[in-house]
């Protein structure tokens, strides 16, 4: 027994040296249902750079492990290995390090012993760029809490492979997501997006992201040229649609944005980002038209009715899915037509979701903002304003919370 225990401890020490999802501490601020949906979309639609699908299989396997679906997790890791071997041939072994590490940990938890531990690593300073790169993409997909760690990991990968297409694209995306429009001479992401596009000129996602950044600095001619290229190169990519739609919304082309985002939803029906972007479009359109004539856009009303039906109290959608579309749906209901009836049972469901999140994390700005939306829908403007103030204390630079709070204060005057 003593020898067996000693052997198990030695194995665990070796496992802890591996670089993989099991050793990267990925458990804070994670919505597993939402993450699972996004990873499944990436696989189904073949989104991302050359190695992206294989990485999505590997990351989804870890999610399935956390959801206690371990047999499926093992199957997904086998698919990750197969995909890497198909796409990278003789270069596969370096790219399999993370997948093998995940396999070793999963087999350990499944008691599939004895097992071979492949590719134990030393200090973090000695990691291969493929490992830094996969770690960085993992952080980027996980949640905004990990974006700065993604930036750091991409930088480390690029210190070793300066001109790698995937790491440069990822670094540009990570910078894009962490920056604010406060640097008047232009943020680092613009330079990095240009460089990434020099390496891969036909990357429509990077083209659309660069257009959004350039538009913020009034470089409209270059931005609109990039938008045309992006829509011509990859018009059905939902990531392209989300950024082109954001550009249109930022520059008051609301009908164009709504049309584009509606089409994107046909490919990725559960995208919370696209639903949220649509809700913001409806909100702006409502505000813009309020002083002129009643809001009567039939396509918008139709979409709102669909959202309302999908989230009715009699729907079979589970609690996590309610959480997945929480803010976007409520904003759509509130702003697409003032006469739309929001069921009290729907509001109660949202309130419970928010309260459950706050019980786990009192500083959850999204949950506080959701309570603000619910209070506003119930007609409690003062209470709504208080929730948005608390949300802003948690996320001081959130434009949506600030905009909602300003509107509420004007209404309260």
Secondary structure, 3 states (H helix, E strand, C coil): CHHHHHHHHHHHHHHHCCCCHHHCCCCCCCCHHHHHHHHHHHHHCCCCCCCHHHHHHHHHHHHHHHCCCHHHHHHHHHHHHHHHHHHHHHHHHHHCHHHHHHHHHHHHHCCCCCCCCCCCCCCHHHCCHHHHHHHHHHHHHHCHHHHHHHHHHHHHHHHHCCCCHHHHHHHHHHHHHHCCCCCCCCCHHHHHHHHHHHHCCCCHHHHHHHHHHHHHCCCHHHHHHHHHHHHHHCCCCHHHHHHHHHHHHHCCCHHHHHHHHHHHHCCCCCCHHHHHHHHHHHHHHHHHHHCCCCCCCHHHHHHHHHHHHHCCCCCCCCHHHHHHCHHHHHHHHHHHCCCCCCCHHHHHHHHHHHHHHHHHCCCCHHHHHHHHHHHHHCCCHHHHHHHHHHHHHHCCCCHHHHHHHHHHHHHHC
